[in-house]
């Protein structure tokens, strides 16, 4: 006599296999999405670092120019003052 339905024990295993397969799919999707987020965060961080470096260089140039102007003014005041 052939069985048309799996035994209760086998049915229980099939249910777990289906759940495990579903969870594995979810984990794979999470991995892909986290990879995308990591890529975006890295790109954003690099862009932000470049902006900060550019701003720092600009401020450094201003500081050097103002310092040179101050020294020049002090020198001029000593000579002509």
WOPEHU-V944733 format. One record per backbone hydrogen bond with DSSP energy under -1.0 kcal/mol. CO is the residue of the C=O (numbers start at 0). NH is the residue of the N-H. E is the energy in kcal/mol with one decimal. If there is no record, write none. Layout:
BEGIN
CO:NH:E
CO:NH:E
END
This chain:
BEGIN
6:10:-3.0
7:11:-2.0
8:12:-1.7
9:13:-2.4
10:14:-2.0
11:15:-1.9
12:16:-2.6
13:17:-2.2
14:18:-2.0
15:19:-2.9
16:20:-2.6
17:21:-2.2
18:22:-2.6
19:23:-2.6
20:24:-2.0
21:25:-2.1
22:26:-2.6
23:27:-2.2
24:28:-2.1
25:29:-2.4
26:30:-2.4
27:31:-2.2
28:32:-2.7
29:33:-2.9
30:34:-2.0
31:35:-2.0
32:36:-2.4
33:37:-2.7
34:38:-2.1
35:39:-2.4
36:40:-2.8
37:41:-2.5
38:42:-2.3
39:43:-2.6
40:44:-2.7
41:45:-2.4
42:46:-2.2
43:47:-2.5
44:48:-2.7
45:49:-2.1
46:50:-2.1
47:51:-2.6
48:52:-2.7
49:53:-2.4
50:54:-2.5
51:55:-2.9
52:56:-2.4
53:57:-2.0
54:58:-2.6
55:59:-2.6
56:60:-2.3
57:61:-2.1
58:62:-2.5
59:63:-2.5
60:64:-2.6
61:65:-2.8
62:66:-2.5
63:67:-2.6
64:68:-2.4
65:69:-2.4
66:70:-2.4
67:71:-2.5
68:72:-2.5
69:73:-2.6
70:74:-2.5
71:75:-2.6
72:76:-2.6
73:77:-1.9
74:78:-2.2
75:79:-3.2
76:80:-1.6
END
